[in-house]
Amino acid sequence: MRRRAITGMCLPESGLGSSPERRAGVRWPRGLGGVVCAVAVILGTGLVPASAQDAGSALDVTLLRTWESADLTVVDGLVSVPLSIFSAATTDTYRFELAVFDAAGTQLYSEGWEREVGAALDSYRVEGVALLEAVQFGIKPGRYEVELRAYATDSPTLGVSARVPIEAYAEVPVASDLFLASRVEPLREEAVDGGWSVTHAGYGIAAASSTRVLPDAPDLYYYLELYGRGGVQRSVAVAAEVLGENGRVVYRTPEKTVSVAASGSPFTGHLSLVGLPPGDYTLAMQIEGEPGGPPTVSSPFRMVDHEQLASLEVTEGPQSAYLSSLSDKELAATFGGVSQILSDTERRLFEELPPDAMRRYLADFFHRQDPDRSTPHNEFFEEYIERVGTIRMKYGEDVGTTEREPWRTDRGRIYLRYGEPNTRIAEYFPADAGLPTTFGGEPPYEIWRYNDTGFAYLFVQENRAEGWRLIYSTDTEETTLADWWRRAGGSAMRDLRDNFGIRPLGN
């Protein structure tokens, strides 16, 4: 299995071997008492429901382990930071702190950072709402304790904390810990941030510290890694079981035979839990074919009833009646694209909101964006509705057997953010330059340019199965592929050069 890059480590220097590669986005602290450590924080936060007890008294923490090598266990930490820490605060910024201790109580590593929640704080100031912090670090075989703390920056004495034990693998396990999620998908080659709280072995995992399954989204996704033994490939049979509070099996999937590579293999899937009564459950993965009986890895989750969801009163405004008139399905289909025009912090909060809380958030959001509140119209709201209509008609794409939401396509996403480009060059049948593409020549392309920002965007359709891709942009917040100029074709390159003065470096 191709391993992911370790973005956080905490290892004693003795026996460490070569220094870890320095990677973008990873902080490398100095002077940590003989410990080489780094923690990469996954920027942005996600909204996760937590119990009143969790939100009021302690951090809700889940630590999940994967095997990396004989001397390295990777730990992913998912931590819910309750907004109750702001109850006596005058700031919208909190501080999050992490420390790792060995079995003797010696602190090996500590790190802290600040996070600004922003003006949206009031929209989430409800019971049971928390922000998600995700961290990743590595530990050698042994037992440790991880201490975590969060507090509003102006009220450090009113913070919440937790101290959680963790044991690194002493030998290669049959499987990693079990990750539960609202979504697990293969990572796109060019994707930088797909809203994932965890990434492993080429997969993005939208996980939280506590897993809640909502009646409007009854699919439960899972991810784990299966490992080879003695450096040889093997086959195992895996079955998923849903256990009730009394441990009784309420649902079991048929066994699936999995070929496990010598270096390990990821195993993913999802279950539809439609009709499962509200309550606390456990998902257990039974792994057959191992000496001494079938090993089991498991994780708890809660099936939530509609009555347990936050019921929020929608803010007054010209858009409120429209939002209230939509069904939950219509709401998601029309306003799911709002995630593309939010900051990273607000995006993860927004995407996890249940429908009633989403209506409240959208009403507040569009009210704040109204350029002239003295009129009965909200021009920003009306412009959004118009753009959604346009991308539905023009920029929806089918990828394989899956229809991609139009605002998640590259062209739809850019159009929703910036509207109609001032300059558009579209060539769907460019001259054949002999390039090896699905189309037998140069790929179709579109070039968009916006005068107010000066940004240009180049989209190509390399093959019909994958749809249109943004391969180059002068917008530094977008990803440009390293070989974009090879993918573009001669006609697109000439248009970029002649109309916008853009050419590859060194050409």
N, C-alpha and C positions, 0 to 999 in steps of 0.2 A: 504494500500500500504506500502510495506517495504521501509522505508526511507533510503536515502543514508547518509553517515557520513558527517556532516558539517565540511568542511576543512578550512573554514575561518569565523571569527566572529568579529563583532565590536558592542559591547553592553555596555551601562552604567551599572556599577556594581549594582546599586539599582534594586532590582527585578530580578536579573539575575538568582537566584536559585543556584543549584549546579554548581561547576566549570566545564567547558567543558573538555571532555576527551582529553588528550594530544595524538596526533597521529603523526606517523612518517611523516616527510617531512613538518611539520607545525612549523613555527617560533613563539615563544612566547616572544614578547618584554616586557621589564620591564619599570616601571616608566612612565606610559602614562597618568598621571593626572586623576586617578579615572576611567580609561576605561580598560576593559579586552578585548584584541583584538588579532587576529591572521589572517594572510593571507597566504594561501598556493598557491604558484605560480605553474602552470602547466608547467613543464620544457619543453624546446624546443620551437620552433616557427614554424609558418606556413606561407606560401606565400599567400597573398590575394591581388587581384588587387584593387587599389583605384584610384579615380579621381585625376587629376593633382592638383586640388584645395585642396583635402584632403591631398595629399602627400606634398604639399608645404607650407600650412599655419597652419594646425591644425591636431591633432590626430583624427582619425575616431573611434568613440566609440559607442558601443551598450551595454546597461544595460538591463538585463532580470531578471524578478522576479518569484520566486516560493514560495508558501505558505508552511511554516514549522509548525507553531503553532500560538496560539493567540498573542504571544509576539515575534515572529521571522519570518521575511521575508528574504529569501535567495536571494542574488543578484549575478548573474554571469555577469562579465564584459569582453567584447571582444574588444580589442584595437589594431588598426593597427598603427604600428610605421613606418613612411615612411623612406626610406633610404636616403632621401634628407638631413637628419640630419648629414650625413657623407660627405656632399659636400665640407666642408672646414676642415675636420678632418684629423688627421694623425694617428688615432687609429681605430681599428675595434671593439671597445667596447662601448656600450651605457649604460646609467643609466635610469631606469624607476622608477617613483615616484607616489605614490598614497596617497591621503588624503581624509578624510571624515569629513564634517562639518554639524552641526545641523542647524535648521531653524534660530537660532539666530546668526549664523556665527561662533560659537565656534568649533574649531577643535577637533574632538573626537579621531582621529587616523591618523597616518601617517606612511608610510613604503616605503622603496626603495631598489632596488637591481640592480646589474649590469649583463649585458648579453654580452658575446663575440660572435660576428657574425662569425668570423673565416676567413680563406683564401678564402672562396667562395664569399666574399662580391662583388668582381668585376663582378661575374657572374650575379648578381642581380641588378647592378647599372643601372637600366633603369627606365624611367618614369612610375609612377603608381604602383611600387612594394613596398610592406610593409611587415614588420614582425608582427606576431600576438602574443600579450601578453594576457593571460587569467587569471583572478583573480576571487575569490569567497569570499564573506563576508556576514555577517548577520546584520540586523538592526531591531530595535523595531518600532512599529507603530509611524509614524510621517513623516516629510519632511526633506530631506537632500540634500546636494550637494556633488558630488564626483569630486575631482580635480585630473587630471592625467597629467603627464609631462614626456617627453623623450628627451634626448640630448646625443650627443657623449661625452664621458667622458672628452675629452680635449677641448670641445667647449660648455660649459653650457649655454652661452648667445645665442646660435643659435638653441636652442631646440624648440620643438613644444608642445602645451598643449591644454587641453580642460577642461571645467567645466560643469558638466552635473547634472541636478536635478533628484532626484529619490524620490518616496513616497512609504513607506512601507504599506502593507495592514493593514487596521484597523479592518477588519473582514474577515472571510474565503471567498474567491472569488469563482465564478463559475469555473474559470479556471486560470491557470498561464498565463504569457506572452507566445507568440508563438516563438519557436526556429525554424529557418530555417537552413538547413544544406546540405552539399554535400553527407552526409552519416549518417544514424542512425541505430545502430545495438544493439542487446542484448550483454552485456558484457560476455565474457567467464569467467568461474570460476577462472581460473589460470592466466588470463591476467593481466599484470601490466600496460603496456602502449600500447594501440592500436592506438596511434596517435590522440586520441580524445582531442578536446579543452574543452569539458564539459562532465561530467558524472552525470546522475540523475537516481534514482530508477532502477538501473540495466541496464541502456542504455548508450552507448557511442554516443556522438553527435559531428560530425566534422563540426563545425560552424565557421563563421568569423564575423568580425565587420560589413561588408557589404556583402550581398549575391549576387553573380554573377552566373548566369547559363550559362554554355558554350555550344555551339552547338554540341560539341563532347561528352558532358556528360549532356544530357537534363533532367535528373531526379532531381526533387526538393524534398528533404526529410523534414519532419516536426516532431516536438515533442512538446507536451504540457501536462500539468497535469490537470485532471478534479477532482473536490473536492466534497465530500458529504456535505449535509446540515443537521445540527442538529444531527450529529452522526448516520445517517441512510443511508442505501444503496438506490440508486435511478437509474433511467434510463433516458438518454437524447439522442436526435438525433443530430448528428453532420454532417455537410456538408461543404466541402471546396469550396471556390470561388476564382477564379483569376480575379482581377479587373484591368482594364486598367487605364491609366493616368487620364481619365475623370470620373473614378468611375464606368464605365459600366462593367457589368459582362460579361467576355469573355469565361468563362468556369466554370462549376459547377459540382461537383461530386454528385452521388446519396447520400441521407441521410443514415447514418449508425447508428443503435441503439447501444448505449454503456452502459453497466452496470457499474456504478461508485460505488466503495466500500465506506463505511463510512469514511475510512481514506484517500480516494483519489485513483485515478488510472491514470497511464500514458496512453497517446493516441498518437500513432505514425503512420506514413504512408509516401507515396511518390506519386508524380504526374509526369507523363511524359509530358514534354512541347515541344515535337517534333513539329516543324512547327510554334511555337509561334514567331511572328515577334520581332526583337530587340526593346528594349524600357524598360521603367520603369513600374513595375506592383506591385500589393499588393496581398498577399495571405491572405484571411479572412476566419476564421473558424466560421460558424454560429452554435450556440449551442441552440437547441430548447428544450422546456420542462421546461422553467424557468418562474416564474411569472413576469409580466411586459414586455413581449416581449423577443425575442431571443437575448441573449448577443453575442457579437462578439469580438474576439481577432484577431489581424492582424499584419503582418510584411511586409515590402517592400522588393523587389528584382529587379534585373535588368537582362534582357535577352540580352546577348552580341553577337554581330555579329563577324564573322571571321575577318573582317577588323579592329575590335577594339582590337584584341589580339596583344600582343607584337610580332613583327616580328624581329627576331634576326639573325644575320649572324653567321653561324657556324664557329668555330675556325678551322684553318688548322690542319691536323694531319692524320695519317694513318687510323683512324676510321671514319673520317668525311664523306667520300664518302659513306661508309656503312650506317651511320645514315641517310644521306640525301635520300638514296634509299628506305627506309622503309616507308610504309604508316603509318598514325597515329595509326591504330589498331595494326600493326606489331611492331611499336615502343613500345607501352605499353606492348604487350605480351612478348617481348624480354628483355626490359630494366626496366620494372616495379620493378624487383627484386633488382635494385640498391639501393632502399630504405632500404633494409635489411643490407647493408654494410656501411651505412652512420651514422654519429653521430645523436643524437636526434634532435639537432638544424637543421642540414641540411636535415634530413628526412622529416620534415613537410614542409620545403621550397620546396623540390623536388616534393612531392606528389601533390602539388597544381599547378605546372607549366603547362601552355598550351603546346601543342606539339612542336611548333617552339622554345619556350624558353627551353623546355626539351632537344631538340637536341643540343642547344648551351651549356646548362649545362653539358650534357653527354660528349660532345667533350672536354670541359675544364677539366672535372673530370678525364677522362681516360688519357688525355694528362699529367695532373699533376702526375698521378700514374705510368706513363711509367718508368720502372726501368732503361732503357738505351735509351735515346733519340737520340743517335748517329746511331742507326740502323733503318732500314725501318719498323721494326715490333714493336708492342706494346704488350709485353708478358702479361701484366696485362689484357688488353682488350681481348686477345685471350683466356686466362684462364677463364675469366668471361663467354665468349660465350660457352666454353666447359662445364662449370658447369651448365649453364642454360639448355643446351641440356640434361645433365644427370638428372637433377631434373624433367624436363618435362617427361622423359621416366619412371622414377622410383618413383617419390614422389608426383605426382598429386593425389588429393583425391576428392571424391564426398561426400559432407555432406548433407544428405537428397536429395533434388532436385537441390542443388547448387554445382557447380564445383568450388573448392577452387583453387586459383592460386598456383602453386607448391611452390613458394617461401614463401607463407604464411602458408604452412604446417610446423609442427615443424621439421621434418626431412629435408625437402627442405630448410628451412631457415638456419639450421645449416650447411648443405652441401654447400650452396652458400657462406657462410661466410668463412668456413675453408677447404672445399674440401673433398677429400676422407680421411676417418679416417685411422690412422696407424693400429689400431686394431678394428675389427668388429666381434661381436658375435651375430648371428641371430638365433633365435629359434622360428619357426612358429607353432610348435605343441609340446609345452612343456608337461611334464608328468602331468597327472591329480592329483592335490593335494586337490581336493574337495572344491576349492574356488568357491563362488557364482558369476560366470561371465557369460556373454552371451554365451561363448564358452563351458560352462559346466565344466570348469576346470581352469587351469592357463591361463592367457592371453598370446598371442604371444608377443615376445619382441625382441628388438635389443639394444645392448650396443656398443657405439662408444667411442674410446679413441684417442686423438691426442698427440703425443710425445712432440711436441714443446711447447705446453701449459700445458700438464699434465691433461687437462680437460677430464672428462668422462661424457657421456650422456646416460640415460636410457629412451628408448621409449617403450611404450606398446600400444597394440590395445585392449582396454577394450570391445569395441563392434564395429560392422561393420558400424554403422550409424555415429559414431563420428570420425572414422579414428584413426590415430596414435597420441599419446600425449607424450610430454616430461614430465615425472613425477619427474625425479631426475637428478641433475647434480652437479659436483664439481665446475662448472663455476658460480661464485657469481653473474654474470649479468643475469643469467637465474633463473626462478622461480622453486623451488622444492616444491612439494605438501606436506602438513603436514603429510599425511598418505601414503606417497609413498610406504613404505615398505609393507603395507597391500595390496596395489594394484598390486605390482610387481609379487607376487607368489614365491614359494619356489625355482624353477629352476633359475629364474633371480637372486634371492638373493645369491644362491650358486655361480653363475658365478661372481657376483660382489665381493664376499668374496674371492674366490679362485684365481681369475685372477688379481684383482686390490686391494685387501685388504680393500674393502669398506663394511661397515656394519652399521646398524642403531645405533644411540647413545644409550648407555645403553645395547647393545647386543654384 
